[in-house]
Amino acid sequence: MVPGKMQFHVSFQCPCPLCPADEQNPLSEAHVRRDSDMGPPDIIEEVIYSLAGGAAEVACGLSPRMDINEYGTFPAGMERDFIDLRILLETAELDVPSSLLAAGFRTLVSHLRGKADQLGKVAGQFLERRVLTSNEIDFSFVDRTSLLKSFTDAPNSTDLL
């Protein structure tokens, strides 16, 4: 659900055949490689990425273990994404209220709930192939325009954008 600039590939392989040799992490079992040249215009995409994984799990009817953190109640597996997001927001000197992230998570769950079958197919493709590049993932079933509009229509959303 993230543009190619943001997400080059996702991988379960270690070492990863798509990562440059100087970026290999021998301890990494799963990762997403993203463009490091991101600024404030890309923040909304990073917020969506950080919330989308857990939202997709919930929307697909899974029951992940939920943890409460400073942003609200989210699947426990999203911890690393929130750490990365916090660093990005601090670097960009943006303060995003936690209530907006919680509202964004609920918006994504609502948007993706009807897409569970398609999300399951993408997850199956990833599990089978172990590595996917962003141009191999067909997310045409997600109406990005509608999704982004739902973010901008939310109360106080201009604070997020």
C-alpha angles and dihedrals in degrees: 000000000000125000118255091253089061102041120033095172148332121224144183091186125107116223090028115224091210099052119089111255092246090057098049113129111198090200096052114107097168130014148153118224113213137179110271092206098085128140139173094296088060096049095094089055091051091049090052091048092049092052101035101074096056092038090054091052092052093042090053090058097255118141106220120183105270122218128192115228138157091288098050134265114333140154109286092235091068093072095102092047090054092049090052091045092050091052091049093049092048091048090051089045092234123143111207113188113237091233090064092053091049090050090048091053091052090048091053093047089052093047095047099041092090092047098061095118093052092045089051091054092052091048090050091050090052094048091049098046098033092210129055131177119214093249090057094058115086108207094162088123089070112082098218093182091055091043094052090044090055088055093049093045092055117104112272090005092140086072088062096044 
